[in-house]
Amino acid sequence: MANLISSIFLASANGRWQAYLVLFIYVIAMVAVVVVTQKKAHGLNAYLIGNRSVGAWFSAFGYGTTYFSAVVFVGYAGTFGANIGLSSIWIGILNGIVGSFFAWLILAKPTRRMTQRLNTNTMPGFFEKRYESKKLRLITAILIFILLIPYSTSVYQGIGYLCEAVFGIDFKWIIFIMAILTGLYLFVGGYFANALSNFIQGIIMLIGVIIMIALMLASKEVNGLEGFRKLTEMGYGFRPKVPDGVGWLDRPGVIIMFNVLLTSFGVWAVPQSIQKFYAIKDNSAIKKGMIISTIFGLIVGTAAYLNGGFIRLFNPNISPAEVKNAVPNMFLNNPLFTYGVLGFICVLVVSASMSTLSSVSLVSASAIGVDIFQKYSGREDDDKVVAIVVKSLSFAFVMLSAILAILEVN
């Protein structure tokens, strides 16, 4: 703790106080979420799916913020931007169309209707009642819990280098702050807290990506439309050149289509995204949510990959080893990104991470608490005890993911 305080003092003396101010405001906002939602999560259905009363805006932003995490902003965008340039933007655009619009159009209404009819609030529970198989429920619950742990750990790690560079403190403290905040508002408010925090985080993401792209276009390296012309001449435009001797599978078009399929259809099956349809209020909210979610996805997805496409302007000869930190380095080397702006960008990435993490944690905790503990402990009618178990598991899952991320970083 003494090292943390010393790091903050030294960083503030170096002009980073603006970044700390932005982070402080964000922390206060997340604490406010805890206060506002503390009385709303009474009962198991309220805690897990908000009593199926969540409106269009909260549902749409919850879906979008869960979809686009720090992994997209820092990892995917940087990797594909460095490899294929501006053409990676098509991944983001099709994420918005296929991963958001068509997912809502095809899945939202029947998912809400069937889960309501079967009176189930988890994906494993839905499988049991839909296919009349207790074994399927058990297997699904175990798989969800086990497979989502490494995913949530990677979400933590996606923000490491950038936040450490901006705030000037050890990455493990950023993880610790994120874990405590996420665990606290999940434990207290459940799905209501998750929905409200996701809405706030979604607004931060929208404002953040607009500021990010505007400043990137204004930088001397990009210089507005001149940057697009340079990238096109370098072979990294919206329609990239195919290098001589490249195999069929390594062609940019094939790479784009493969990743569109992976990132757009993959979200159709992950429980943390599908759960948003369980909780939405009615068919009218679904129609509105579909439009809102699509617009959100198009803005955030396009901005993330467009930003990644600028990498070659900052580092024309980037090596594979440098790709991992390409996006953070691009921000840090842009003089237009003051500490205040960098702090906001970090909060953007943290918001993307926390929204995904909270949804993943809630789904994982319910898989164990409801689909295993409640089902096999003889407490099927004791929602109060089960709710306490799920709350505790939500907090424990967040902390476990944080510990694994810290150990991996170290």
Buried (B, 14 or more C-beta within 10 A) or exposed (E): EEEEEEBBEEBBEEEBBBBBBBBEEBBEBBEBBBEBBBEBBBEBBBBBBBBBBBBBBBBBBBBBBBBBBBBBBBBBBBBBBBBBBBBBBBBBBBBBBBBBBBBBEEBBBEBBEBBEEEEBBBBBBBBBBEEEEEEBBBEBBBEBBEEBBEBBBBBBBBBBBBBBBBBBBBBBBBBBBBBBBBBBBBBBBBBBBBBBBBBBBBEBBBEBBEBBBEBBBEBEBBBEEEBBEBBBEBBBBBEBBEEEEEEEEEBBBEBBBEBBEEBBEEBBEBBBBBBBBBBBBEEEBBBBBBBBBBBBBBBBBBBBBBBBBBBBBBBEEBEEEBBBBBBBBBBBEBEEBBBBBBBBBBBBBBBBBBBBBBBBBBBBBBBBBBBBBBBEEEBEEBBEBBBBBBBEBBBBBBBBBBBBBBEEBE
